[in-house]
Amino acid sequence: MMNTTAEILKSKIENFNPEMLETLAKMMESFEVKSQVAISQFHLDEILYRIRFHNENPATKLDFYENISELKRYCA
């Protein structure tokens, strides 16, 4: 199944004009896996618990509130 899908995509990509190829290349770059910070699973679980708790109780304050958007990117 995977090989069939790859072959279908390959044949479609081969027929793209240069502008479409450039657009596809830019899209694919955005999908690349970013290097992750080495955080233990225990700490990830704790951070995710705090984020979920805060989302359910928005009046609460987090000790890392300034960094919550960054933590959500890495952990959510």
A tleap script that builds the chain and sets N, CA, C and O, in Angstrom:
source leaprc.protein.ff14SB
mol = sequence {
  NMET MET ASN THR THR ALA GLU ILE LEU LYS
  SER LYS ILE GLU ASN PHE ASN PRO GLU MET
  LEU GLU THR LEU ALA LYS MET MET GLU SER
  PHE GLU VAL LYS SER GLN VAL ALA ILE SER
  GLN PHE HIE LEU ASP GLU ILE LEU TYR ARG
  ILE ARG PHE HIE ASN GLU ASN PRO ALA THR
  LYS LEU ASP PHE TYR GLU ASN ILE SER GLU
  LEU LYS ARG TYR CYS CALA
}
set mol.1.N position { 0.827 -1.196 0.000 }
set mol.1.CA position { 0.000 0.000 0.000 }
set mol.1.C position { 0.870 1.258 0.000 }
set mol.1.O position { 0.614 2.197 -0.755 }
set mol.2.N position { 1.911 1.272 0.862 }
set mol.2.CA position { 2.789 2.429 0.960 }
set mol.2.C position { 3.511 2.665 -0.366 }
set mol.2.O position { 3.624 3.806 -0.815 }
set mol.3.N position { 4.004 1.586 -0.997 }
set mol.3.CA position { 4.708 1.731 -2.275 }
set mol.3.C position { 3.771 2.261 -3.351 }
set mol.3.O position { 4.172 3.091 -4.167 }
set mol.4.N position { 2.527 1.790 -3.360 }
set mol.4.CA position { 1.554 2.257 -4.345 }
set mol.4.C position { 1.290 3.738 -4.169 }
set mol.4.O position { 1.264 4.486 -5.146 }
set mol.5.N position { 1.097 4.164 -2.948 }
set mol.5.CA position { 0.858 5.583 -2.662 }
set mol.5.C position { 2.059 6.418 -3.084 }
set mol.5.O position { 1.896 7.483 -3.680 }
set mol.6.N position { 3.251 5.947 -2.783 }
set mol.6.CA position { 4.463 6.678 -3.152 }
set mol.6.C position { 4.589 6.779 -4.669 }
set mol.6.O position { 4.971 7.827 -5.189 }
set mol.7.N position { 4.277 5.716 -5.372 }
set mol.7.CA position { 4.356 5.737 -6.831 }
set mol.7.C position { 3.341 6.707 -7.438 }
set mol.7.O position { 3.651 7.420 -8.392 }
set mol.8.N position { 2.137 6.731 -6.883 }
set mol.8.CA position { 1.114 7.666 -7.363 }
set mol.8.C position { 1.584 9.104 -7.160 }
set mol.8.O position { 1.488 9.930 -8.068 }
set mol.9.N position { 2.094 9.396 -5.961 }
set mol.9.CA position { 2.596 10.744 -5.678 }
set mol.9.C position { 3.762 11.102 -6.595 }
set mol.9.O position { 3.844 12.221 -7.101 }
set mol.10.N position { 4.657 10.147 -6.804 }
set mol.10.CA position { 5.824 10.380 -7.656 }
set mol.10.C position { 5.389 10.738 -9.073 }
set mol.10.O position { 5.916 11.681 -9.663 }
set mol.11.N position { 4.431 9.993 -9.623 }
set mol.11.CA position { 3.993 10.275 -10.992 }
set mol.11.C position { 3.307 11.633 -11.087 }
set mol.11.O position { 3.444 12.324 -12.097 }
set mol.12.N position { 2.575 12.023 -10.053 }
set mol.12.CA position { 1.928 13.339 -10.068 }
set mol.12.C position { 2.960 14.448 -9.958 }
set mol.12.O position { 2.873 15.450 -10.667 }
set mol.13.N position { 3.938 14.278 -9.073 }
set mol.13.CA position { 4.970 15.296 -8.868 }
set mol.13.C position { 5.793 15.499 -10.139 }
set mol.13.O position { 6.185 16.623 -10.454 }
set mol.14.N position { 6.053 14.418 -10.864 }
set mol.14.CA position { 6.844 14.521 -12.092 }
set mol.14.C position { 6.168 15.413 -13.128 }
set mol.14.O position { 6.837 15.938 -14.018 }
set mol.15.N position { 4.857 15.590 -13.026 }
set mol.15.CA position { 4.125 16.420 -13.983 }
set mol.15.C position { 3.909 17.850 -13.502 }
set mol.15.O position { 3.271 18.637 -14.202 }
set mol.16.N position { 4.424 18.210 -12.325 }
set mol.16.CA position { 4.273 19.570 -11.817 }
set mol.16.C position { 5.110 20.546 -12.632 }
set mol.16.O position { 6.181 20.203 -13.133 }
set mol.17.N position { 4.600 21.771 -12.755 }
set mol.17.CA position { 5.411 22.821 -13.372 }
set mol.17.C position { 6.368 23.356 -12.305 }
set mol.17.O position { 6.200 23.052 -11.124 }
set mol.18.N position { 7.374 24.153 -12.703 }
set mol.18.CA position { 8.372 24.628 -11.734 }
set mol.18.C position { 7.780 25.366 -10.534 }
set mol.18.O position { 8.261 25.201 -9.414 }
set mol.19.N position { 6.751 26.170 -10.751 }
set mol.19.CA position { 6.148 26.913 -9.639 }
set mol.19.C position { 5.505 25.954 -8.641 }
set mol.19.O position { 5.629 26.130 -7.429 }
set mol.20.N position { 4.827 24.952 -9.155 }
set mol.20.CA position { 4.190 23.982 -8.258 }
set mol.20.C position { 5.240 23.179 -7.496 }
set mol.20.O position { 5.052 22.873 -6.319 }
set mol.21.N position { 6.351 22.835 -8.163 }
set mol.21.CA position { 7.425 22.105 -7.482 }
set mol.21.C position { 8.016 22.941 -6.352 }
set mol.21.O position { 8.296 22.421 -5.272 }
set mol.22.N position { 8.205 24.236 -6.600 }
set mol.22.CA position { 8.752 25.106 -5.570 }
set mol.22.C position { 7.795 25.213 -4.386 }
set mol.22.O position { 8.224 25.179 -3.232 }
set mol.23.N position { 6.510 25.342 -4.668 }
set mol.23.CA position { 5.511 25.414 -3.607 }
set mol.23.C position { 5.496 24.124 -2.795 }
set mol.23.O position { 5.443 24.162 -1.566 }
set mol.24.N position { 5.542 22.989 -3.476 }
set mol.24.CA position { 5.561 21.695 -2.782 }
set mol.24.C position { 6.809 21.569 -1.910 }
set mol.24.O position { 6.736 21.096 -0.776 }
set mol.25.N position { 7.948 21.994 -2.444 }
set mol.25.CA position { 9.197 21.914 -1.674 }
set mol.25.C position { 9.092 22.741 -0.393 }
set mol.25.O position { 9.538 22.305 0.668 }
set mol.26.N position { 8.503 23.934 -0.492 }
set mol.26.CA position { 8.347 24.782 0.695 }
set mol.26.C position { 7.398 24.131 1.707 }
set mol.26.O position { 7.628 24.185 2.915 }
set mol.27.N position { 6.329 23.518 1.193 }
set mol.27.CA position { 5.392 22.837 2.090 }
set mol.27.C position { 6.081 21.676 2.799 }
set mol.27.O position { 5.891 21.479 3.999 }
set mol.28.N position { 6.869 20.919 2.072 }
set mol.28.CA position { 7.543 19.760 2.654 }
set mol.28.C position { 8.544 20.191 3.729 }
set mol.28.O position { 8.712 19.505 4.737 }
set mol.29.N position { 9.205 21.330 3.510 }
set mol.29.CA position { 10.130 21.838 4.530 }
set mol.29.C position { 9.408 22.107 5.832 }
set mol.29.O position { 9.960 21.886 6.910 }
set mol.30.N position { 8.165 22.588 5.742 }
set mol.30.CA position { 7.421 22.891 6.966 }
set mol.30.C position { 7.012 21.614 7.699 }
set mol.30.O position { 6.714 21.656 8.893 }
set mol.31.N position { 6.995 20.482 6.996 }
set mol.31.CA position { 6.628 19.209 7.626 }
set mol.31.C position { 7.807 18.517 8.292 }
set mol.31.O position { 7.619 17.568 9.053 }
set mol.32.N position { 9.023 18.981 8.013 }
set mol.32.CA position { 10.203 18.318 8.552 }
set mol.32.C position { 10.162 18.334 10.076 }
set mol.32.O position { 9.724 19.301 10.698 }
set mol.33.N position { 10.621 17.252 10.644 }
set mol.33.CA position { 10.624 17.118 12.098 }
set mol.33.C position { 11.684 18.040 12.678 }
set mol.33.O position { 12.848 18.000 12.277 }
set mol.34.N position { 11.278 18.852 13.605 }
set mol.34.CA position { 12.214 19.743 14.279 }
set mol.34.C position { 12.863 18.971 15.416 }
set mol.34.O position { 12.238 18.115 16.042 }
set mol.35.N position { 14.126 19.287 15.670 }
set mol.35.CA position { 14.806 18.608 16.760 }
set mol.35.C position { 14.111 18.937 18.070 }
set mol.35.O position { 13.774 20.090 18.342 }
set mol.36.N position { 13.908 17.929 18.856 }
set mol.36.CA position { 13.197 18.098 20.123 }
set mol.36.C position { 14.203 18.207 21.268 }
set mol.36.O position { 15.265 17.583 21.251 }
set mol.37.N position { 13.850 18.989 22.226 }
set mol.37.CA position { 14.659 19.120 23.416 }
set mol.37.C position { 14.528 17.823 24.210 }
set mol.37.O position { 13.442 17.251 24.309 }
set mol.38.N position { 15.632 17.373 24.767 }
set mol.38.CA position { 15.604 16.129 25.537 }
set mol.38.C position { 14.941 16.376 26.887 }
set mol.38.O position { 15.577 16.879 27.813 }
set mol.39.N position { 13.665 16.024 26.995 }
set mol.39.CA position { 12.898 16.175 28.224 }
set mol.39.C position { 12.414 14.783 28.609 }
set mol.39.O position { 11.888 14.050 27.771 }
set mol.40.N position { 12.589 14.420 29.871 }
set mol.40.CA position { 12.176 13.086 30.300 }
set mol.40.C position { 10.660 12.934 30.186 }
set mol.40.O position { 9.923 13.918 30.241 }
set mol.41.N position { 10.210 11.703 30.027 }
set mol.41.CA position { 8.781 11.437 29.905 }
set mol.41.C position { 8.036 11.891 31.155 }
set mol.41.O position { 6.910 12.380 31.057 }
set mol.42.N position { 8.648 11.737 32.327 }
set mol.42.CA position { 8.027 12.187 33.567 }
set mol.42.C position { 7.721 13.679 33.499 }
set mol.42.O position { 6.617 14.111 33.831 }
set mol.43.N position { 8.714 14.466 33.064 }
set mol.43.CA position { 8.522 15.911 32.990 }
set mol.43.C position { 7.511 16.284 31.904 }
set mol.43.O position { 6.710 17.199 32.097 }
set mol.44.N position { 7.538 15.589 30.768 }
set mol.44.CA position { 6.544 15.841 29.725 }
set mol.44.C position { 5.138 15.596 30.248 }
set mol.44.O position { 4.227 16.388 30.005 }
set mol.45.N position { 4.967 14.485 30.974 }
set mol.45.CA position { 3.652 14.173 31.531 }
set mol.45.C position { 3.200 15.253 32.511 }
set mol.45.O position { 2.037 15.655 32.507 }
set mol.46.N position { 4.115 15.713 33.342 }
set mol.46.CA position { 3.786 16.754 34.318 }
set mol.46.C position { 3.401 18.057 33.618 }
set mol.46.O position { 2.428 18.705 34.004 }
set mol.47.N position { 4.146 18.435 32.611 }
set mol.47.CA position { 3.847 19.661 31.872 }
set mol.47.C position { 2.499 19.555 31.173 }
set mol.47.O position { 1.691 20.482 31.222 }
set mol.48.N position { 2.261 18.411 30.519 }
set mol.48.CA position { 0.978 18.225 29.845 }
set mol.48.C position { -0.179 18.262 30.834 }
set mol.48.O position { -1.233 18.827 30.538 }
set mol.49.N position { 0.011 17.663 32.011 }
set mol.49.CA position { -1.030 17.703 33.048 }
set mol.49.C position { -1.318 19.150 33.435 }
set mol.49.O position { -2.479 19.547 33.535 }
set mol.50.N position { -0.262 19.942 33.654 }
set mol.50.CA position { -0.443 21.341 34.052 }
set mol.50.C position { -1.137 22.151 32.959 }
set mol.50.O position { -2.007 22.973 33.247 }
set mol.51.N position { -0.748 21.917 31.706 }
set mol.51.CA position { -1.378 22.641 30.595 }
set mol.51.C position { -2.856 22.292 30.518 }
set mol.51.O position { -3.695 23.181 30.375 }
set mol.52.N position { -3.183 21.005 30.612 }
set mol.52.CA position { -4.591 20.591 30.573 }
set mol.52.C position { -5.369 21.187 31.742 }
set mol.52.O position { -6.478 21.691 31.566 }
set mol.53.N position { -4.782 21.127 32.933 }
set mol.53.CA position { -5.439 21.678 34.109 }
set mol.53.C position { -5.695 23.174 33.913 }
set mol.53.O position { -6.779 23.674 34.213 }
set mol.54.N position { -4.686 23.875 33.409 }
set mol.54.CA position { -4.820 25.313 33.187 }
set mol.54.C position { -5.883 25.608 32.125 }
set mol.54.O position { -6.639 26.570 32.261 }
set mol.55.N position { -5.948 24.797 31.080 }
set mol.55.CA position { -6.971 24.997 30.047 }
set mol.55.C position { -8.373 24.821 30.616 }
set mol.55.O position { -9.305 25.515 30.210 }
set mol.56.N position { -8.520 23.885 31.562 }
set mol.56.CA position { -9.824 23.645 32.183 }
set mol.56.C position { -10.117 24.677 33.279 }
set mol.56.O position { -11.278 24.926 33.605 }
set mol.57.N position { -9.073 25.268 33.838 }
set mol.57.CA position { -9.202 26.244 34.925 }
set mol.57.C position { -8.385 27.477 34.573 }
set mol.57.O position { -7.334 27.708 35.171 }
set mol.58.N position { -8.847 28.275 33.611 }
set mol.58.CA position { -8.022 29.381 33.101 }
set mol.58.C position { -7.663 30.449 34.126 }
set mol.58.O position { -6.746 31.234 33.885 }
set mol.59.N position { -8.352 30.506 35.257 }
set mol.59.CA position { -8.016 31.511 36.270 }
set mol.59.C position { -6.756 31.139 37.047 }
set mol.59.O position { -6.205 31.975 37.763 }
set mol.60.N position { -6.296 29.905 36.915 }
set mol.60.CA position { -5.098 29.483 37.643 }
set mol.60.C position { -3.856 30.084 37.002 }
set mol.60.O position { -3.846 30.413 35.816 }
set mol.61.N position { -2.821 30.219 37.799 }
set mol.61.CA position { -1.544 30.717 37.304 }
set mol.61.C position { -0.565 29.553 37.235 }
set mol.61.O position { -0.565 28.668 38.091 }
set mol.62.N position { 0.263 29.573 36.206 }
set mol.62.CA position { 1.289 28.546 36.055 }
set mol.62.C position { 2.645 29.143 36.395 }
set mol.62.O position { 2.910 30.312 36.113 }
set mol.63.N position { 3.499 28.333 37.002 }
set mol.63.CA position { 4.824 28.841 37.344 }
set mol.63.C position { 5.660 29.107 36.094 }
set mol.63.O position { 6.671 29.805 36.167 }
set mol.64.N position { 5.250 28.557 34.945 }
set mol.64.CA position { 5.978 28.794 33.707 }
set mol.64.C position { 5.073 29.493 32.684 }
set mol.64.O position { 5.197 29.269 31.480 }
set mol.65.N position { 4.176 30.330 33.171 }
set mol.65.CA position { 3.156 30.938 32.310 }
set mol.65.C position { 3.745 31.650 31.097 }
set mol.65.O position { 3.187 31.558 30.003 }
set mol.66.N position { 4.866 32.361 31.268 }
set mol.66.CA position { 5.442 33.096 30.130 }
set mol.66.C position { 5.861 32.162 29.005 }
set mol.66.O position { 5.914 32.573 27.845 }
set mol.67.N position { 6.158 30.917 29.334 }
set mol.67.CA position { 6.660 29.974 28.344 }
set mol.67.C position { 5.612 28.971 27.877 }
set mol.67.O position { 5.953 28.014 27.182 }
set mol.68.N position { 4.358 29.163 28.236 }
set mol.68.CA position { 3.353 28.137 27.937 }
set mol.68.C position { 3.192 27.911 26.436 }
set mol.68.O position { 3.003 26.768 26.020 }
set mol.69.N position { 3.258 28.947 25.615 }
set mol.69.CA position { 3.096 28.735 24.176 }
set mol.69.C position { 4.248 27.896 23.630 }
set mol.69.O position { 4.041 27.047 22.763 }
set mol.70.N position { 5.457 28.130 24.131 }
set mol.70.CA position { 6.598 27.324 23.709 }
set mol.70.C position { 6.434 25.884 24.183 }
set mol.70.O position { 6.695 24.950 23.424 }
set mol.71.N position { 6.006 25.696 25.425 }
set mol.71.CA position { 5.815 24.346 25.950 }
set mol.71.C position { 4.707 23.605 25.177 }
set mol.71.O position { 4.821 22.407 24.918 }
set mol.72.N position { 3.654 24.317 24.818 }
set mol.72.CA position { 2.602 23.679 24.041 }
set mol.72.C position { 3.121 23.192 22.698 }
set mol.72.O position { 2.746 22.118 22.228 }
set mol.73.N position { 3.994 23.999 22.081 }
set mol.73.CA position { 4.570 23.593 20.788 }
set mol.73.C position { 5.369 22.312 20.936 }
set mol.73.O position { 5.270 21.421 20.092 }
set mol.74.N position { 6.162 22.207 21.999 }
set mol.74.CA position { 7.005 21.042 22.180 }
set mol.74.C position { 6.249 19.819 22.699 }
set mol.74.O position { 6.618 18.685 22.394 }
set mol.75.N position { 5.209 20.044 23.472 }
set mol.75.CA position { 4.611 18.948 24.229 }
set mol.75.C position { 3.179 18.585 23.835 }
set mol.75.O position { 2.762 17.451 24.068 }
set mol.76.N position { 2.439 19.472 23.267 }
set mol.76.CA position { 1.035 19.194 23.005 }
set mol.76.C position { 0.828 18.446 21.704 }
set mol.76.O position { -0.308 18.137 21.344 }
savepdb mol mol.pdb
quit
